[in-house]
Amino acid sequence: MKNIAEKLTNEEYEKNFAELHPPLTQNSAATEANRCLYCYDSPCMKACPTHIDISSFIKKIATGNLLGSAKTIFKSNWVPLTCARACPVQVLCEGACVFVEKGEKPIEIGRLQRFAIESYFNSYKPQLFSKEKSNGKNVGIIGSGPSGLACAAELSLLGYDVTVYEANKIPGGLNTWGIAPYKLRQADSLKEVEFIKSFGVKFKTNTKVGEDISFNDLYKKHDAIFIGIGLGESTRLRIPGEDLTGVVDALDFIEDVKNEKWDKVSVGKRVAVIGAGNTSIDAVTEAKRLGAEQVYVIYRRGTDDMSAYDFEYELAKSDEVIFYFKTMPKKITGDNFVEGIECVKVKLGEKNEKGKRETKVIPNSEFILPVDMVIKAVGQNISNNFINDIYEIKIERGKVVVDEDTFQTGNKKIFAGGDCINGGKEVVNAAYDGKMAAHGIDKYLNSNKKSAIIR
Ligand SMILES: Cc1cc2nc3c(=O)[nH]c(=O)nc-3n(C[C@H](O)[C@H](O)[C@H](O)COP(=O)(O)OP(=O)(O)OC[C@H]3O[C@@H](n4cnc5c(N)ncnc54)[C@H](O)[C@@H]3O)c2cc1C
């Protein structure tokens, strides 16, 4: 990079990356729990993709039964600390709270869930679940993100011998390596990994399937396989200058920030982020918090078309990020290092068959924005070759096709869930998929079993 932003002091970094929503105290949690109306039809529970029995866990907080509260939450969701801190609650459980309709503040479900789970993790951690007797069958799980973790936890309690293969050196997927540190620190994500490890799940890290171990070996070794590999690198911009020094993939940048060695991450003085999804917002707010002086978002459509949530957009605006809407990058300029980005203004037309508005370049509207760093955040693709070699697995529009009830792929022995089947949603969706896939696997391997799982 040509111009690197001045390094901050450790205190400044810690202040900039301090958590957005601090935890509830015991008293404030009890007061908040007592505000809940325990609605008979629990709209919050319906709005949660993992269908946590929210009224019930809140009632248990109100009565001081914190272990019972944590158990209720874990029954539906194996990564509830991450979800409590990173879920877009405004559009899920809290958005559905009856208080919203009355024009009042919704129950702080996310913070109450965090209170219950942290109380458990900070306790002597008594065993909450009993494991079924070993059934002699084993399952291989590829990827230790929330989908893989949920699948592993559920299968392990059902009596399976479970091994998780993870390419990274530290498990947890994007919970550990992606989610902005002011929402969730690595150490919190790892508490969930340790909890699941305590069920007897084995983790083989630094093991990339397709490179360090062949998929065929895994296929022969295990009775069933779950694929929870998420998505891969960011989509290329396909414009000149994309390979200059100073052009980086949003995920690489965010992964460096998640290491929490803030002073080791270089950020330009002026940074342009291409794209306006939630990853792009994370990249701009993180760049700003690392000390970048000016940060821009360049997006070819308008505010209504952004996939970033409103509250994420507001956060970026409060960090003084400048948005260039209806603007397309044309070329990244510079000799060896990024020096600027040439953009062109566009006019928006009708929506196409994908529901996206067509863009039409406005002639002679080019302008150059001087920048030292360009971060690409225009979506991700599945970038695992091994999956393309399994001929029964269908990939449509960049997503692995599965049965929507069992999460089984075209190959009966292989199941999949999370971002690789939905194209990139939220942690809570991946957690649900992994759990449901575990039941799909159980049905496939244990089809004579009479009763449903009761814990
Ligand atoms: C920058 C960013 C910020 C986000 N912030 C939020 C947020 O605030 N809130 C929210 O709810 N959601 C957020 N999300 C979305 C959320 O993180 C994902 O939806 C979720 O993590 C998907 O889980 P997953 O299990 O499908 O995959 P991932 O979490 O991506 O995990 C996949 C794992 O598989 C491993 N893997 C891949 N290939 C192989 C292989 N061949 N062999 C072995 N291992 C392999 C990877 O190393 C990785 O650990 C964010 C996403 C991004 C990119």
The ligand as a Tripos MOL2 file, in Angstrom:
@<TRIPOS>MOLECULE
LIG
   53    58     1     0     0
SMALL
NO_CHARGES

@<TRIPOS>ATOM
      1 C1        -17.7570  -10.9290    7.0090 C.3       1 LIG1
      2 C2        -18.9940  -11.6360    7.4410 C.ar      1 LIG1
      3 C3        -19.6880  -11.1630    8.5450 C.ar      1 LIG1
      4 C4        -20.8550  -11.8110    8.9700 C.ar      1 LIG1
      5 N1        -21.5330  -11.3240   10.0420 N.ar      1 LIG1
      6 C5        -22.6450  -11.9540   10.4480 C.ar      1 LIG1
      7 C6        -23.3550  -11.4630   11.5840 C.ar      1 LIG1
      8 O1        -23.0070  -10.4570   12.1790 O.2       1 LIG1
      9 N2        -24.4470  -12.1700   11.9970 N.ar      1 LIG1
     10 C7        -24.8680  -13.3090   11.3630 C.ar      1 LIG1
     11 O2        -25.8370  -13.9330   11.8090 O.2       1 LIG1
     12 N3        -24.2270  -13.7620   10.2590 N.ar      1 LIG1
     13 C8        -23.1240  -13.1160    9.8010 C.ar      1 LIG1
     14 N4        -22.4690  -13.5870    8.6940 N.ar      1 LIG1
     15 C9        -22.9640  -14.7950    8.0170 C.3       1 LIG1
     16 C10       -22.5560  -16.0610    8.7910 C.3       1 LIG1
     17 O3        -21.2390  -15.9170    9.2680 O.3       1 LIG1
     18 C11       -22.6900  -17.2820    7.8960 C.3       1 LIG1
     19 O4        -24.0120  -17.3480    7.4080 O.3       1 LIG1
     20 C12       -22.3810  -18.5780    8.6510 C.3       1 LIG1
     21 O5        -21.1250  -18.5270    9.2740 O.3       1 LIG1
     22 C13       -22.4250  -19.7650    7.6920 C.3       1 LIG1
     23 O6        -22.0650  -20.9220    8.3890 O.3       1 LIG1
     24 P1        -21.5010  -22.2050    7.6110 P.3       1 LIG1
     25 O7        -21.3380  -23.2620    8.6360 O.co2     1 LIG1
     26 O8        -22.3450  -22.4800    6.4340 O.co2     1 LIG1
     27 O9        -20.0850  -21.7650    7.0200 O.3       1 LIG1
     28 P2        -18.8180  -21.0160    7.5790 P.3       1 LIG1
     29 O10       -19.0620  -20.2970    8.8340 O.co2     1 LIG1
     30 O11       -18.2850  -20.2520    6.4250 O.co2     1 LIG1
     31 O12       -17.8150  -22.2060    7.9000 O.3       1 LIG1
     32 C14       -17.3270  -23.0430    6.8920 C.3       1 LIG1
     33 C15       -16.0770  -23.7290    7.4100 C.3       1 LIG1
     34 O13       -15.6940  -24.7420    6.4890 O.3       1 LIG1
     35 C16       -14.2810  -24.7300    6.3520 C.3       1 LIG1
     36 N5        -13.9390  -25.3330    5.0680 N.ar      1 LIG1
     37 C17       -14.2070  -24.8600    3.8260 C.ar      1 LIG1
     38 N6        -13.7420  -25.7280    2.8960 N.ar      1 LIG1
     39 C18       -13.2080  -26.7600    3.5770 C.ar      1 LIG1
     40 C19       -12.5740  -27.9730    3.1470 C.ar      1 LIG1
     41 N7        -12.3980  -28.2970    1.8650 N.pl3     1 LIG1
     42 N8        -12.1000  -28.8150    4.1030 N.ar      1 LIG1
     43 C20       -12.2400  -28.5270    5.4440 C.ar      1 LIG1
     44 N9        -12.8410  -27.3810    5.8750 N.ar      1 LIG1
     45 C21       -13.3160  -26.5270    4.9420 C.ar      1 LIG1
     46 C22       -13.9290  -23.2660    6.4500 C.3       1 LIG1
     47 O14       -12.5550  -23.0770    6.7990 O.3       1 LIG1
     48 C23       -14.8930  -22.8030    7.5400 C.3       1 LIG1
     49 O15       -14.3230  -22.9360    8.8230 O.3       1 LIG1
     50 C24       -21.3160  -12.9450    8.2540 C.ar      1 LIG1
     51 C25       -20.6370  -13.4040    7.1220 C.ar      1 LIG1
     52 C26       -19.4830  -12.7510    6.7120 C.ar      1 LIG1
     53 C27       -18.7720  -13.2280    5.4880 C.3       1 LIG1
@<TRIPOS>BOND
     1     1     2 1
     2     2     3 ar
     3     2    52 ar
     4     3     4 ar
     5     4     5 ar
     6     4    50 ar
     7     5     6 ar
     8     6     7 ar
     9     6    13 1
    10     7     8 2
    11     7     9 ar
    12     9    10 ar
    13    10    11 2
    14    10    12 ar
    15    12    13 ar
    16    13    14 ar
    17    14    15 1
    18    14    50 ar
    19    15    16 1
    20    16    17 1
    21    16    18 1
    22    18    19 1
    23    18    20 1
    24    20    21 1
    25    20    22 1
    26    22    23 1
    27    23    24 1
    28    24    25 2
    29    24    26 1
    30    24    27 1
    31    27    28 1
    32    28    29 2
    33    28    30 1
    34    28    31 1
    35    31    32 1
    36    32    33 1
    37    33    34 1
    38    33    48 1
    39    34    35 1
    40    35    36 1
    41    35    46 1
    42    36    37 ar
    43    36    45 ar
    44    37    38 ar
    45    38    39 ar
    46    39    40 ar
    47    39    45 ar
    48    40    41 1
    49    40    42 ar
    50    42    43 ar
    51    43    44 ar
    52    44    45 ar
    53    46    47 1
    54    46    48 1
    55    48    49 1
    56    50    51 ar
    57    51    52 ar
    58    52    53 1
@<TRIPOS>SUBSTRUCTURE
     1 LIG1         1 GROUP 0 **** ****
